[in-house]
Amino acid sequence: MVSCRAASNTPTAAGDTQEPGVQRIAIVGATGAVGQEMIALLRQRHPAIEDVRLLASARSAGRTIAGVHGPATVQALTAEALRGVDIALFSAGAGVSREFAPLARDAGAIVIDNSSAFRMDPAVPLVVPEINPDALAAHRGIIANPNCSTIILVMALAPLRKLGRIERVVVSTYQAVSGAGARALAELDEQTRAVIAGATPQPGVFGEPCAFNVFSHDAAIDDAGENVEERKLRDESRKIFADPKLRIVATCLRVPVRRAHTESVAIEFDRAIDVDAARAALGASPGIRIVDDRAANRFPTPLAAADQDDVLVGRLRSDPSLADGRGLLLLCAGDQLRKGAALNAIQIAELLSERRES
Ligand SMILES: NC(=O)c1ccc[n+]([C@@H]2O[C@H](COP(=O)([O-])OP(=O)(O)OC[C@H]3O[C@@H](n4cnc5c(N)ncnc54)[C@H](OP(=O)(O)O)[C@@H]3O)[C@@H](O)[C@H]2O)c1
């Protein structure tokens, strides 16, 4: 993509000439929840890129969907469809990425992958542009986008690391159903209507009914009782911060929210932390918006975070259960389809383009 001046909600002026650097983009998984968000963000931030290929499974080939420049036809993902692409944005699941990302890379594209396929590969950078942009320099054609809950968490933790060493993090997530894809979102809508009409809907995408319910995250559970989402939060946070000893534990839940994940975070530092200093550090950090109005009892919510670029942070307070003021509690909420997936991937592409131009 493109020059990455657009680091906010500000759209690039329509009618720009073709942007330098990136001419051709492929969106793999264009019909999915993340793919749709990528299309919307490219339309907003980079309308001058003319060649945006919309790729999905053979099931969707020939379908017309809203593209970056109006109605566009979806193509089946094949090695051929990836030829001549500068940037390939993958969001079609880990299996598809494992098979096709190396083909895209070998054909000359830089792959930015939203799946879990390469995140923990030591040879693949795992990047949040506001936090570890320098990790990009080591890429060999594939760059991993972190898990959505991880991105939202590390965005809130990163500015606080300047105040003291973070010794331990305990996080509970309240995750939107669209984190499980477009079908899950449709299921929430259908089940909500059905319950209101007096029916008892059967679970489909999830093992539990998702309307009017809260349940343990649908990711697989290991023998120790930890699910894969909880493991991703830990392992990916350690990799992004290059802090393999960080003590971090998560409990991940689904809630009947359409989009944006909320996280309750307890942080233990190696020293006393002043709450006002924490609020100031967070407020000065790009990509964070403080929502912390005690008088009005207004704090981050998924409704307020939905469709926003920023991660909302608030409910900041000292943890009285820890001695010497070493504990800080906070709530954060971020749109997992946007900063948790599509926006972060596009920001990575923008950063690559900026570096190529400078
Ligand atoms: N949803 C989120 O909040 C979120 C956040 C961060 C990361 N992610 C990751 O992003 C990826 C996509 O998630 P999603 O939520 O967008 O899922 P989704 O809504 O279920 O969409 C999946 C997309 O992948 C395509 N696809 C499936 N099988 C394919 C195949 N064999 N070949 C080519 N395309 C294929 C689908 O095409 P068809 O329509 O043709 O089936 C669809 O476009 C996953 O790896 C997910 O873990 C998701």
The ligand as a MOL file (V3000), in Angstrom:
LIG
                    3D

  0  0  0     0  0            999 V3000
M  V30 BEGIN CTAB
M  V30 COUNTS 48 52 0 0 0
M  V30 BEGIN ATOM
M  V30 1 N -13.1000 -12.2500 13.1380 0
M  V30 2 C -12.1690 -11.6250 13.8330 0
M  V30 3 O -12.4510 -10.7690 14.6810 0
M  V30 4 C -10.7240 -11.9560 13.6040 0
M  V30 5 C -9.7780 -11.1660 14.2360 0
M  V30 6 C -8.4160 -11.4410 14.0440 0
M  V30 7 C -8.0550 -12.4870 13.2200 0
M  V30 8 N -9.0080 -13.2480 12.6290 0 CHG=1
M  V30 9 C -8.5440 -14.3370 11.7650 0
M  V30 10 O -8.8250 -13.9620 10.4180 0
M  V30 11 C -9.1620 -15.1310 9.6530 0
M  V30 12 C -10.5360 -14.9270 9.0190 0
M  V30 13 O -11.4770 -14.7120 10.0400 0
M  V30 14 P -12.9540 -14.1910 9.7240 0
M  V30 15 O -13.5310 -13.9020 11.0570 0
M  V30 16 O -12.9340 -13.1340 8.6860 0 CHG=-1
M  V30 17 O -13.6380 -15.5140 9.1490 0
M  V30 18 P -14.9350 -15.6710 8.2240 0
M  V30 19 O -15.8560 -14.5350 8.4050 0
M  V30 20 O -15.4260 -17.0460 8.4920 0
M  V30 21 O -14.3350 -15.6030 6.7530 0
M  V30 22 C -13.4790 -16.5900 6.2560 0
M  V30 23 C -13.0080 -16.1790 4.8890 0
M  V30 24 O -12.0720 -17.1530 4.4200 0
M  V30 25 C -12.5000 -17.6330 3.1450 0
M  V30 26 N -12.1180 -19.0150 2.9660 0
M  V30 27 C -12.4800 -20.0840 3.7120 0
M  V30 28 N -11.9450 -21.2130 3.2030 0
M  V30 29 C -11.2240 -20.8290 2.1160 0
M  V30 30 C -10.4480 -21.5180 1.1630 0
M  V30 31 N -10.2710 -22.8620 1.2150 0
M  V30 32 N -9.8540 -20.8170 0.1730 0
M  V30 33 C -10.0110 -19.4810 0.0940 0
M  V30 34 N -10.7450 -18.7630 0.9720 0
M  V30 35 C -11.3440 -19.4360 1.9620 0
M  V30 36 C -14.0060 -17.4740 3.1800 0
M  V30 37 O -14.4970 -17.5140 1.8630 0
M  V30 38 P -15.9850 -18.0630 1.5320 0
M  V30 39 O -16.9290 -16.9530 1.8770 0
M  V30 40 O -15.9120 -18.3380 0.0760 0
M  V30 41 O -16.1950 -19.2930 2.3650 0
M  V30 42 C -14.1310 -16.1200 3.8420 0
M  V30 43 O -13.8450 -15.0970 2.9130 0
M  V30 44 C -9.0670 -16.3080 10.6270 0
M  V30 45 O -7.7740 -16.8560 10.5370 0
M  V30 46 C -9.2710 -15.6520 11.9740 0
M  V30 47 O -8.6770 -16.3850 13.0230 0
M  V30 48 C -10.3260 -13.0090 12.7900 0
M  V30 END ATOM
M  V30 BEGIN BOND
M  V30 1 1 1 2
M  V30 2 2 2 3
M  V30 3 1 2 4
M  V30 4 1 4 5
M  V30 5 2 4 48
M  V30 6 2 5 6
M  V30 7 1 6 7
M  V30 8 2 7 8
M  V30 9 1 8 9
M  V30 10 1 8 48
M  V30 11 1 9 10
M  V30 12 1 9 46
M  V30 13 1 10 11
M  V30 14 1 11 12
M  V30 15 1 11 44
M  V30 16 1 12 13
M  V30 17 1 13 14
M  V30 18 2 14 15
M  V30 19 1 14 16
M  V30 20 1 14 17
M  V30 21 1 17 18
M  V30 22 2 18 19
M  V30 23 1 18 20
M  V30 24 1 18 21
M  V30 25 1 21 22
M  V30 26 1 22 23
M  V30 27 1 23 24
M  V30 28 1 23 42
M  V30 29 1 24 25
M  V30 30 1 25 26
M  V30 31 1 25 36
M  V30 32 1 26 27
M  V30 33 1 26 35
M  V30 34 2 27 28
M  V30 35 1 28 29
M  V30 36 1 29 30
M  V30 37 2 29 35
M  V30 38 1 30 31
M  V30 39 2 30 32
M  V30 40 1 32 33
M  V30 41 2 33 34
M  V30 42 1 34 35
M  V30 43 1 36 37
M  V30 44 1 36 42
M  V30 45 1 37 38
M  V30 46 2 38 39
M  V30 47 1 38 40
M  V30 48 1 38 41
M  V30 49 1 42 43
M  V30 50 1 44 45
M  V30 51 1 44 46
M  V30 52 1 46 47
M  V30 END BOND
M  V30 END CTAB
M  END
